[in-house]
Amino acid sequence: MATAFLDKTQAAVAQANSADGDTSSKYLTFKLADEEYGVEILKVREINGIMDITAVPQMPACMKGVINLRGKVIPVIDLRLKFGLDEIEHTEQTCIIVVDVGQEIGIIVDTVSEVLDITGDSIDPPPAMGGAVDTSFILGMGKVGDAVKILLDVDQVLGGGELTEITAATAANHRPSPDTAASSAGAGSVASTSGDHP
């Protein structure tokens, strides 16, 4: 994604989250395929262009791995795959939105659009799709001019047993192995012995 646009959007997110007024009607919008979605700005921590993702074994297909963000290991989910869409090649427009759902998770989207103010009177409930279709992850349908944005409940999208599985696998794959721990302990003992007998 163009750096200037990404910086501008990131600045808008930071400004919205630091504002003294009510931010409950502000949403960060983004695209997946031909649809536009939005997440509550208060859930967004930052936006990054696509970066190196380390794969984690035995994870759901939508779980692409983890990223190292300034020393913090963050799981990353491809929202296309989570929603049953086809996977596509990443481009300079591809972004990772880091959201807070009790822990920080990165979601890969096709492109970030903008921060919009969508008030309650411009939001309709999710359409009735019948019992076979789960719409619990949709907060509502935001009307912006002639367009409609699908507003997501990101806690529902990323919640449940899958998140627990991802968290456990991430921790397990980034825990020092027993050999490494023993080696570190042994190195410490040698150093201590050397200090006692100059």
Backbone as CSV, one residue per row, in Angstrom:
resi,resn,N_x,N_y,N_z,CA_x,CA_y,CA_z,C_x,C_y,C_z
1,MET,0.852,-1.187,0.000,0.000,0.000,0.000,0.882,1.228,0.000
2,ALA,0.480,2.309,-0.683,1.267,3.529,-0.725,1.489,4.034,0.691
3,THR,2.753,4.333,1.001,3.111,4.714,2.366,2.362,5.950,2.826
4,ALA,2.210,6.931,1.955,1.546,8.178,2.342,0.099,7.926,2.756
5,PHE,-0.609,7.067,1.993,-2.010,6.768,2.319,-2.099,5.994,3.624
6,LEU,-1.188,5.017,3.798,-1.185,4.222,5.026,-0.920,5.104,6.237
7,ASP,0.053,6.016,6.117,0.359,6.933,7.213,-0.832,7.824,7.531
8,LYS,-1.515,8.291,6.490,-2.673,9.164,6.686,-3.792,8.427,7.419
9,THR,-4.036,7.174,7.017,-5.090,6.384,7.654,-4.719,6.057,9.086
10,GLN,-3.452,5.699,9.307,-2.977,5.413,10.661,-3.134,6.638,11.548
11,ALA,-2.835,7.813,11.011,-2.981,9.053,11.768,-4.447,9.309,12.123
12,ALA,-5.343,8.996,11.180,-6.779,9.178,11.431,-7.256,8.250,12.541
13,VAL,-6.738,7.015,12.556,-7.084,6.063,13.614,-6.591,6.570,14.965
14,ALA,-5.333,7.031,15.001,-4.770,7.533,16.244,-5.535,8.749,16.750
15,GLN,-5.898,9.638,15.833,-6.651,10.837,16.215,-8.024,10.462,16.760
16,ALA,-8.691,9.523,16.105,-10.024,9.105,16.559,-9.953,8.469,17.941
17,ASN,-8.929,7.655,18.186,-8.805,6.964,19.468,-8.366,7.879,20.596
18,SER,-7.745,9.020,20.240,-7.291,9.946,21.272,-8.261,11.101,21.483
19,ALA,-9.340,11.117,20.695,-10.297,12.220,20.788,-11.021,12.194,22.123
20,ASP,-11.341,13.399,22.640,-12.049,13.502,23.907,-13.517,13.158,23.760
21,GLY,-14.075,13.321,22.557,-15.500,13.093,22.340,-15.839,11.620,22.174
22,ASP,-17.086,11.360,21.818,-17.587,10.005,21.640,-17.035,9.414,20.345
23,THR,-16.364,8.260,20.458,-15.809,7.600,19.269,-16.605,6.348,18.910
24,SER,-17.737,6.127,19.570,-18.500,4.900,19.357,-19.101,4.819,17.954
25,SER,-19.206,5.950,17.258,-19.787,5.932,15.917,-18.728,5.949,14.817
26,LYS,-17.458,5.810,15.178,-16.381,5.846,14.191,-15.941,4.422,13.834
27,TYR,-15.777,4.196,12.542,-15.415,2.873,12.041,-14.275,2.990,11.041
28,LEU,-13.332,2.050,11.130,-12.308,1.914,10.097,-12.869,0.983,9.032
29,THR,-12.941,1.470,7.793,-13.513,0.655,6.724,-12.400,0.064,5.853
30,PHE,-12.691,-1.115,5.304,-11.716,-1.812,4.459,-12.460,-2.689,3.465
31,LYS,-11.722,-3.173,2.468,-12.329,-3.997,1.409,-11.849,-5.440,1.479
32,LEU,-12.794,-6.331,1.201,-12.518,-7.737,0.934,-13.303,-8.077,-0.330
33,ALA,-12.585,-8.505,-1.373,-13.240,-8.749,-2.667,-13.972,-7.472,-3.084
34,ASP,-15.263,-7.564,-3.374,-15.996,-6.388,-3.843,-16.828,-5.728,-2.742
35,GLU,-16.666,-6.195,-1.503,-17.478,-5.664,-0.412,-16.662,-4.773,0.509
36,GLU,-17.350,-3.815,1.128,-16.713,-2.939,2.111,-17.222,-3.281,3.500
37,TYR,-16.286,-3.379,4.438,-16.588,-3.717,5.815,-16.078,-2.607,6.737
38,GLY,-16.546,-2.650,7.968,-16.065,-1.685,8.942,-15.920,-2.335,10.305
39,VAL,-14.933,-1.875,11.073,-14.770,-2.312,12.463,-14.702,-1.066,13.345
40,GLU,-15.177,-1.205,14.576,-15.164,-0.079,15.505,-13.742,0.434,15.700
41,ILE,-13.575,1.734,15.622,-12.244,2.324,15.700,-11.583,2.044,17.045
42,LEU,-12.392,1.889,18.090,-11.835,1.636,19.420,-11.167,0.269,19.514
43,LYS,-11.492,-0.629,18.578,-10.874,-1.952,18.562,-9.554,-1.963,17.800
44,VAL,-9.289,-0.915,17.037,-8.114,-0.886,16.161,-6.913,-0.312,16.903
45,ARG,-5.811,-1.046,16.857,-4.574,-0.578,17.491,-3.641,0.070,16.478
46,GLU,-3.499,-0.532,15.314,-2.666,0.071,14.268,-2.890,-0.640,12.943
47,ILE,-2.356,-0.037,11.896,-2.458,-0.591,10.544,-1.046,-0.694,9.970
48,ASN,-0.758,-1.826,9.359,0.552,-2.028,8.744,0.381,-2.584,7.338
49,GLY,1.339,-2.291,6.473,1.391,-2.971,5.196,1.730,-4.429,5.437
50,ILE,1.604,-5.243,4.403,1.903,-6.663,4.561,3.383,-6.830,4.901
51,MET,3.678,-7.802,5.760,5.062,-8.027,6.190,5.312,-9.530,6.275
52,ASP,6.530,-9.914,6.625,6.860,-11.338,6.732,6.014,-11.990,7.818
53,ILE,5.390,-13.111,7.457,4.546,-13.855,8.391,5.167,-15.234,8.592
54,THR,5.410,-15.597,9.840,5.973,-16.901,10.176,4.845,-17.911,10.361
55,ALA,4.851,-18.978,9.573,3.785,-19.984,9.634,3.841,-20.741,10.957
56,VAL,2.668,-21.113,11.466,2.545,-21.921,12.678,1.897,-23.248,12.289
57,PRO,2.522,-24.384,12.620,1.985,-25.685,12.200,0.620,-25.995,12.818
58,GLN,-0.139,-26.842,12.109,-1.393,-27.416,12.594,-2.418,-26.350,13.004
59,MET,-2.524,-25.323,12.186,-3.488,-24.259,12.443,-4.568,-24.275,11.362
60,PRO,-5.742,-23.693,11.639,-6.768,-23.562,10.598,-6.209,-22.820,9.384
61,ALA,-6.786,-23.060,8.203,-6.272,-22.461,6.969,-6.246,-20.934,7.036
62,CYS,-7.211,-20.335,7.738,-7.270,-18.871,7.792,-6.183,-18.278,8.684
63,MET,-5.593,-19.120,9.544,-4.528,-18.654,10.430,-3.206,-18.724,9.679
64,LYS,-2.708,-17.558,9.252,-1.539,-17.533,8.376,-0.216,-17.626,9.130
65,GLY,-0.242,-17.361,10.441,0.988,-17.429,11.220,1.081,-16.278,12.206
66,VAL,2.303,-15.840,12.452,2.512,-14.753,13.406,3.476,-13.728,12.808
67,ILE,3.366,-12.506,13.300,4.324,-11.460,12.943,5.018,-10.974,14.199
68,ASN,6.212,-10.451,14.019,6.964,-9.852,15.118,6.821,-8.344,14.976
69,LEU,6.001,-7.754,15.828,5.732,-6.328,15.754,6.413,-5.636,16.928
70,ARG,7.598,-5.081,16.634,8.387,-4.406,17.664,8.598,-5.283,18.897
71,GLY,8.927,-6.559,18.639,9.235,-7.480,19.729,8.038,-8.228,20.276
72,LYS,6.836,-7.907,19.830,5.617,-8.593,20.290,5.143,-9.557,19.209
73,VAL,4.914,-10.819,19.598,4.446,-11.832,18.663,2.919,-11.757,18.569
74,ILE,2.410,-11.518,17.354,0.973,-11.313,17.148,0.456,-12.297,16.105
75,PRO,-0.574,-13.112,16.442,-1.170,-14.011,15.453,-1.830,-13.218,14.329
76,VAL,-1.824,-13.797,13.131,-2.410,-13.124,11.965,-3.400,-14.055,11.276
77,ILE,-4.605,-13.529,11.003,-5.663,-14.279,10.329,-5.985,-13.607,8.997
78,ASP,-6.120,-14.430,7.946,-6.544,-13.916,6.648,-8.069,-13.857,6.660
79,LEU,-8.614,-12.648,6.655,-10.062,-12.497,6.781,-10.803,-13.034,5.559
80,ARG,-10.125,-13.036,4.405,-10.735,-13.633,3.209,-11.068,-15.112,3.473
81,LEU,-10.081,-15.848,3.971,-10.270,-17.274,4.217,-11.245,-17.508,5.370
82,LYS,-11.203,-16.643,6.354,-12.136,-16.755,7.475,-13.579,-16.642,6.999
83,PHE,-13.804,-15.811,5.986,-15.148,-15.606,5.453,-15.466,-16.519,4.267
84,GLY,-14.579,-17.469,3.979,-14.852,-18.422,2.909,-14.620,-17.881,1.517
85,LEU,-13.849,-16.802,1.394,-13.524,-16.239,0.086,-12.231,-16.860,-0.444
86,ASP,-11.986,-16.698,-1.744,-10.758,-17.216,-2.338,-9.550,-16.429,-1.853
87,GLU,-8.452,-17.142,-1.643,-7.202,-16.475,-1.275,-6.601,-15.824,-2.519
88,ILE,-5.993,-14.658,-2.359,-5.360,-13.968,-3.479,-3.929,-13.604,-3.107
89,GLU,-3.159,-13.277,-4.135,-1.791,-12.824,-3.897,-1.824,-11.471,-3.182
90,HIS,-0.886,-11.288,-2.246,-0.784,-10.002,-1.574,-0.203,-8.956,-2.521
91,THR,-0.658,-7.730,-2.375,-0.172,-6.612,-3.193,0.278,-5.487,-2.278
92,GLU,0.698,-4.381,-2.882,1.098,-3.236,-2.067,-0.110,-2.608,-1.371
93,GLN,-1.319,-2.975,-1.785,-2.532,-2.479,-1.135,-2.930,-3.317,0.090
94,THR,-2.399,-4.551,0.172,-2.766,-5.450,1.262,-2.311,-4.884,2.598
95,CYS,-3.168,-5.001,3.597,-2.857,-4.463,4.924,-3.113,-5.489,6.015
96,ILE,-2.414,-5.307,7.124,-2.695,-6.047,8.353,-3.215,-5.043,9.375
97,ILE,-4.481,-5.205,9.757,-5.067,-4.345,10.791,-4.923,-5.079,12.122
98,VAL,-4.265,-4.456,13.075,-4.114,-5.057,14.405,-5.270,-4.586,15.278
99,VAL,-6.067,-5.551,15.746,-7.238,-5.241,16.567,-7.073,-5.863,17.946
100,ASP,-7.802,-5.317,18.912,-7.742,-5.805,20.293,-9.045,-6.517,20.616
101,VAL,-8.966,-7.825,20.822,-10.146,-8.618,21.209,-9.858,-9.340,22.532
102,GLY,-9.200,-8.608,23.438,-8.718,-9.216,24.672,-7.249,-9.559,24.534
103,GLN,-6.808,-9.769,23.338,-5.403,-9.855,22.948,-5.312,-9.256,21.549
104,GLU,-4.109,-8.902,21.146,-3.943,-8.282,19.839,-3.841,-9.355,18.755
105,ILE,-4.657,-9.178,17.709,-4.687,-10.092,16.566,-4.577,-9.257,15.291
106,GLY,-3.807,-9.751,14.333,-3.729,-9.086,13.036,-4.707,-9.717,12.060
107,ILE,-5.422,-8.887,11.312,-6.314,-9.411,10.269,-5.854,-8.859,8.913
108,ILE,-5.693,-9.777,7.950,-5.256,-9.384,6.616,-6.480,-9.005,5.793
109,VAL,-6.449,-7.802,5.193,-7.545,-7.331,4.339,-6.958,-6.882,2.999
110,ASP,-7.832,-6.802,1.984,-7.362,-6.432,0.645,-6.788,-5.020,0.620
111,THR,-7.511,-4.102,1.240,-7.050,-2.716,1.315,-7.857,-1.966,2.360
112,VAL,-7.238,-1.001,3.003,-7.927,-0.146,3.974,-8.491,1.060,3.232
113,SER,-9.702,1.471,3.596,-10.344,2.590,2.910,-10.177,3.896,3.688
114,GLU,-10.957,4.074,4.767,-10.916,5.327,5.509,-11.618,5.151,6.849
115,VAL,-11.520,6.194,7.679,-12.269,6.238,8.932,-13.561,7.011,8.676
116,LEU,-14.700,6.379,8.985,-16.001,7.001,8.741,-16.762,7.182,10.044
117,ASP,-17.566,8.240,10.102,-18.467,8.475,11.228,-19.853,7.972,10.803
118,ILE,-20.279,6.848,11.380,-21.576,6.257,11.033,-22.427,6.221,12.302
119,THR,-23.373,7.100,12.386,-24.189,7.214,13.590,-25.255,6.114,13.636
120,GLY,-25.817,5.928,14.823,-26.780,4.853,15.038,-27.976,4.899,14.117
121,ASP,-28.441,6.113,13.768,-29.625,6.199,12.901,-29.310,5.859,11.450
122,SER,-28.022,5.658,11.150,-27.630,5.244,9.792,-27.255,3.767,9.741
123,ILE,-27.528,3.045,10.833,-27.176,1.627,10.902,-28.440,0.789,11.035
124,ASP,-28.651,-0.109,10.083,-29.778,-1.042,10.125,-29.305,-2.382,10.682
125,PRO,-30.192,-3.159,11.295,-29.808,-4.487,11.779,-29.448,-5.403,10.617
126,PRO,-28.710,-6.478,10.887,-28.369,-7.423,9.821,-29.633,-7.986,9.182
127,PRO,-29.612,-8.253,7.890,-30.799,-8.816,7.226,-31.091,-10.223,7.738
128,ALA,-32.356,-10.580,7.759,-32.751,-11.939,8.163,-32.350,-12.917,7.063
129,MET,-31.443,-13.839,7.413,-30.917,-14.783,6.425,-31.380,-16.217,6.680
130,GLY,-32.226,-16.403,7.699,-32.648,-17.761,8.036,-31.697,-18.384,9.033
131,GLY,-32.155,-19.415,9.699,-31.364,-20.041,10.754,-30.082,-20.684,10.267
132,ALA,-29.980,-20.993,8.983,-28.795,-21.686,8.461,-27.600,-20.749,8.302
133,VAL,-27.844,-19.440,8.336,-26.762,-18.467,8.132,-26.520,-17.705,9.428
134,ASP,-25.271,-17.762,9.917,-24.907,-17.094,11.159,-24.538,-15.636,10.866
135,THR,-25.316,-14.710,11.411,-25.014,-13.287,11.236,-24.641,-12.631,12.570
136,SER,-24.285,-13.460,13.557,-23.989,-12.924,14.888,-22.744,-12.037,14.893
137,PHE,-21.892,-12.190,13.872,-20.671,-11.390,13.809,-20.899,-10.034,13.129
138,ILE,-22.123,-9.762,12.694,-22.434,-8.493,12.036,-23.135,-7.563,13.028
139,LEU,-22.526,-6.415,13.287,-23.153,-5.412,14.153,-24.352,-4.777,13.471
140,GLY,-24.210,-4.521,12.182,-25.278,-3.883,11.432,-24.805,-3.501,10.052
141,MET,-25.713,-2.895,9.308,-25.414,-2.457,7.947,-25.377,-0.932,7.948
142,GLY,-24.182,-0.373,7.778,-24.016,1.072,7.825,-24.298,1.725,6.482
143,LYS,-25.217,2.674,6.474,-25.566,3.372,5.233,-24.745,4.662,5.131
144,VAL,-23.939,4.733,4.077,-23.097,5.903,3.823,-23.380,6.374,2.405
145,GLY,-24.196,7.430,2.279,-24.639,7.852,0.956,-25.457,6.735,0.324
146,ASP,-25.082,6.336,-0.885,-25.775,5.249,-1.568,-25.137,3.889,-1.301
147,ALA,-24.058,3.894,-0.530,-23.318,2.654,-0.272,-23.731,2.046,1.074
148,VAL,-23.436,0.759,1.216,-23.686,0.045,2.469,-22.384,-0.606,2.925
149,LYS,-22.007,-0.375,4.169,-20.825,-0.997,4.761,-21.289,-2.065,5.757
150,ILE,-20.683,-3.234,5.680,-21.007,-4.307,6.615,-20.165,-4.089,7.874
151,LEU,-20.819,-3.716,8.964,-20.108,-3.410,10.205,-19.955,-4.684,11.031
152,LEU,-18.714,-5.023,11.339,-18.405,-6.291,11.984,-18.238,-6.153,13.489
153,ASP,-18.717,-7.165,14.198,-18.388,-7.319,15.619,-17.120,-8.156,15.657
154,VAL,-15.977,-7.489,15.760,-14.703,-8.184,15.592,-14.471,-9.203,16.703
155,ASP,-15.073,-8.991,17.881,-14.953,-9.978,18.955,-15.615,-11.291,18.554
156,GLN,-16.759,-11.194,17.860,-17.451,-12.395,17.396,-16.708,-13.038,16.221
157,VAL,-16.171,-12.211,15.332,-15.445,-12.735,14.177,-14.236,-13.559,14.621
158,LEU,-13.521,-13.054,15.621,-12.272,-13.690,16.041,-12.407,-14.442,17.355
159,GLY,-13.610,-14.530,17.909,-13.789,-15.151,19.211,-13.975,-16.649,19.137
160,GLY,-14.268,-17.233,20.283,-14.580,-18.655,20.356,-13.354,-19.536,20.484
161,GLY,-13.569,-20.843,20.270,-12.522,-21.840,20.464,-11.349,-21.659,19.527
162,GLU,-11.594,-21.119,18.333,-10.518,-20.931,17.362,-9.450,-19.990,17.905
163,LEU,-9.885,-18.901,18.570,-8.944,-17.951,19.131,-8.118,-18.600,20.234
164,THR,-8.765,-19.429,21.058,-8.048,-20.141,22.117,-6.998,-21.064,21.521
165,GLU,-7.372,-21.757,20.433,-6.449,-22.667,19.753,-5.258,-21.912,19.178
166,ILE,-5.532,-20.771,18.561,-4.474,-19.960,17.965,-3.527,-19.437,19.041
167,THR,-4.096,-18.957,20.150,-3.296,-18.419,21.242,-2.377,-19.486,21.814
168,ALA,-2.933,-20.690,22.043,-2.146,-21.777,22.602,-1.016,-22.193,21.663
169,ALA,-1.336,-22.297,20.364,-0.331,-22.710,19.384,0.766,-21.663,19.248
170,THR,0.379,-20.396,19.276,1.360,-19.311,19.175,2.319,-19.348,20.345
171,ALA,1.768,-19.535,21.547,2.609,-19.590,22.742,3.541,-20.792,22.690
172,ALA,2.996,-21.946,22.265,3.789,-23.169,22.226,4.945,-23.074,21.235
173,ASN,4.687,-22.427,20.103,5.710,-22.345,19.065,6.734,-21.250,19.305
174,HIS,6.527,-20.454,20.351,7.501,-19.406,20.649,7.998,-19.506,22.074
175,ARG,7.864,-20.731,22.644,8.400,-21.004,23.971,9.780,-21.612,23.796
176,PRO,10.795,-21.183,24.571,12.124,-21.781,24.432,12.075,-23.288,24.647
177,SER,12.775,-24.052,23.802,12.798,-25.499,23.943,13.573,-25.879,25.196
178,PRO,13.345,-27.106,25.737,14.096,-27.543,26.921,15.596,-27.495,26.708
179,ASP,16.053,-27.864,25.505,17.492,-27.826,25.223,18.038,-26.409,25.317
180,THR,17.241,-25.448,24.759,17.677,-24.056,24.800,17.719,-23.550,26.224
181,ALA,16.678,-23.909,26.998,16.611,-23.460,28.386,17.761,-24.045,29.189
182,ALA,18.047,-25.373,28.967,19.137,-26.020,29.688,20.469,-25.395,29.319
183,SER,20.626,-25.102,28.025,21.859,-24.482,27.565,22.065,-23.128,28.213
184,SER,20.961,-22.343,28.316,21.046,-21.027,28.942,21.397,-21.156,30.406
185,ALA,20.770,-22.154,31.073,21.043,-22.350,32.494,22.491,-22.767,32.694
186,GLY,22.960,-23.673,31.801,24.344,-24.112,31.913,25.319,-22.978,31.708
187,ALA,25.026,-22.105,30.747,25.894,-20.956,30.492,25.949,-20.066,31.704
188,GLY,24.781,-19.907,32.367,24.737,-19.077,33.563,25.571,-19.667,34.670
189,SER,25.556,-21.031,34.821,26.329,-21.683,35.871,27.814,-21.512,35.633
190,VAL,28.225,-21.666,34.377,29.639,-21.492,34.049,30.095,-20.088,34.368
191,ALA,29.235,-19.109,33.989,29.592,-17.723,34.244,29.731,-17.473,35.727
192,SER,28.821,-18.055,36.529,28.860,-17.857,37.959,30.110,-18.486,38.551
193,THR,30.473,-19.704,38.067,31.666,-20.383,38.574,32.911,-19.583,38.252
194,SER,32.927,-19.041,37.033,34.091,-18.263,36.634,34.244,-17.043,37.535
195,GLY,33.116,-16.490,37.943,33.188,-15.305,38.781,33.711,-15.628,40.166
196,ASP,33.447,-16.868,40.662,33.895,-17.240,42.007,35.376,-17.540,42.031
197,HIS,35.929,-17.950,40.888,37.357,-18.336,40.850,38.050,-17.572,39.745
198,PRO,38.437,-16.355,40.000,39.075,-15.535,38.953,40.385,-16.164,38.499
